[in-house]
Amino acid sequence: MVDVVRRRSRGRARAAERQQPLGIAAERYAAMGWPVCLGAHPRGAVEPGRACSCDRVGCPAPGAHPVSPTWQMQATVDINVIRGWWEARPEASVMLVTGRVFDVLDVPAVTGAAALGRMSAAGVKSGPVAALGGDRMLFFVLTRGSPADEDEWWSCGLDSEPESVTPGLRWHCRDSYVLAPPSRLAAGTGCRWMRPPEEYPLPDSVRLLEHLVDACEAQ
């Protein structure tokens, strides 16, 4: 009975998250100190190849990238600025900029589920986790700043994947961003919190990396 109540409670929370205005969500992230920038959004029924509001033919990430090429400079936690953005463009996706407060370890959904099981068995707290469509899971961790060894880190741009890492794992740090809940994808799916940041503090990245790498290599 308790499990049924918990599942119903989680279901109601997810429904409320999906219905939350995107601008309100952006303000909530900014209030946490998480830098936000304005994102493109999926378009409705349009000609093939133009599924994104950026109108780029064949956009590789429809509705899941910043509007402006100067997004790094525009990213902010200023509530008034953010409110103005979403008052003008209420349909815009919410983009979270990584490498300032947090990084994101981005893995296939199957791998992420396996890693969560490993962490639970080992007594390791995952921190915030989001599901991106049905394909990926995003593990939010504390950023490690700018280390002396620049080769330790990599960027994760719109049209590329980081190299020299375990297959399937993407580490979003400096010069990168991720789509934030409750933003939607062109396929009709969206991004949702599995473990929300209000309830799960950001963990150290190294503690999670071992479990994620092991899960990736086991697939």
N, C-alpha and C positions, 0 to 999 in steps of 0.2 A: 504493500500500500504506500509506504514511504517513497519507494522508487517511482511509483506512478505519479505521485504528487510532484516529485522533483522533475520528472520528465515534462509534466504539464507546465511547471513553472519556467523551465528552460525554453519550452516552446513559446510561451507568452512573451518572454524576454526577447527572443529572436524576432517575433512578429513586431514587437514595439520598436526594435532596432531598425528593421526594414522600413517602417513607416516614419522614422525620425527624419525631419528635414536635413538635407546634407549640410546646410549652413550651420545648424545647431550642433551637428556632430563636429564640424570643423572648429567651432568655438570651444567645444568641450576639450578637444585635443590641445588647443592653444592654452587653455586654462591649466592644463597639466604640464605646460612648458615644452610641448612637442611642436616643432616648426611645421607649418602648413603652407601649401601653395595651391593655387587654383588649377584644377584638372580639366581636360577635355571630357566629353561625355558621349556615350553611344547614341547614334542616330536611329530613328525608326526605319520604316521601310524605305530604302533608297536603292539607287542603282548599285549593282555588284561592285565591290572594291572600295566603296565609300561609306563604311560603317561607323566612322568617327567624325565628330564635329570639327576636327582639325582639317577635314576635307582633303587629307593626303591620300592619294590613290594607293590602295594596298597597305594602309597603316598597319604595322605589325602588332600594335597594342591598342585597339579601339577603345577609347574612353578610359585608358589606364596610363596616361602620361600627362605631364604639365602642359598648360596652354602656351606658356611663354618660353622661348629659348633662354631667357634670363631668370628662370625659376629659382636658381640658387641665390640670387640677390633679392628676389621678391619674397622668398619664404620667410614667414614671420609668426610671432605669437601675439601680435597686437590684435586684440579683439575687435577694435573699431575698424581696422583695415579689413579683417576677415569678414566682418558683417557686411561691409560695403561690397566686397567681391560677390558674396552669395545673394545679396539683394539684387544685384545687377544680373547674376547668372545662377539662379536657384537650382538649375539642373546639373551644374558642374560637379564633376567628381572631386573627392577630397584626396589630395596627395600628401603623404607624410615624407618629409625629407630626412634621410638617414645620415649617420656619421656626425651628428651634433649632440644629441641626447641619447640616442639609441641606434643600434644596428639591427638588421633583420637577416636571419638565416632562413633562406627560402628553399624548400625541398618539395618533392612530389608528395601528394596527399597520402599515398600508401606508406611511403617512407616515414612521413611525419607521424602517422598513427602508430607505426611500429616503435618509433623513437619515444613517443609518449608512454608506451607500455614499458619500455626499458627504464625510463626515468622513474616511473611509478614504482617499479620493482626495486630500484636502487635508492629510493627515497630522495630523489633529486627534484626540486621544484622547477617547473618549466618556465614560469613567467607568462606574459601575455602571448596568446596564440590566436591567429586568425586563419580562417579557411578562405582561399581565393578561388572562387568557382568550385568545381569539383576536382581540380587538377593539382593544386599546390596548397601547402601550408606555410604560414609565415610565423617564425619564432622571433619575438622581439627580445633583444638583450641590451645590456648597457654598452654604449660605445666605448672603445678603448682609445679614442682620440687620435693623435698623429704620432705614431711611433718613430723612433730614429731610423729603423729599417723600413724604408718605403716599399721594398719588395715584399713585405709581409702582407700588404693589402692590395686590393684591386677595385676597380670601379665596375659598375654594372649598368651600362647604358641601355637605351631603348632598343638598339639594333644589335646588341652583342651580349655574350655571356662571359663571365670570368673564366680564365684559363688556369691550368695547373692546379685544379681542385678535384675533389672526389666527384665523379659524374653524378649529376642530379642536384648538387648543392650549389646554391648561389649565395654569396655573402654581400648584402647591400650595406655599404658603409659610406665613405665620402663620395661625393659626386653621384649619388643615387637617390632613389625614392621608391615608395611602394604605394599601391592603392589602399585606401583605408575604408573600413566599414562605415556606413552602409552603402558605399558606392556600388554601381552596377557595371556589368560587363556587357559587351555587344551580344553575346550569346544568350542573354536573358538571365544569366546567373549573376551572382554578386560576391561581395566580400562581407564576411560576418565574423564576429568574435566567437571563438570557442571558449577562450579564457580571457575575459576582459581585463584591461590594464588597471581598472579601479580595484580589482580584487587580487590581481597577481602582479607583484612588483617585478621590475626589470631585473633579471639575474645576470651573473657574469657569463660572458660568451664562452669562455673556455670550458666551463662546467657542462654546458649543453653540447658543445661541438663534438666531444667524444662520442656521445650517444647518437648524434645525428650522422656522423661519419660512419659509425658502425652499422647503423640502420641502412644507410645508402649502399654500403659495400655488401650488405646481406641480400639486397634485391637482385 
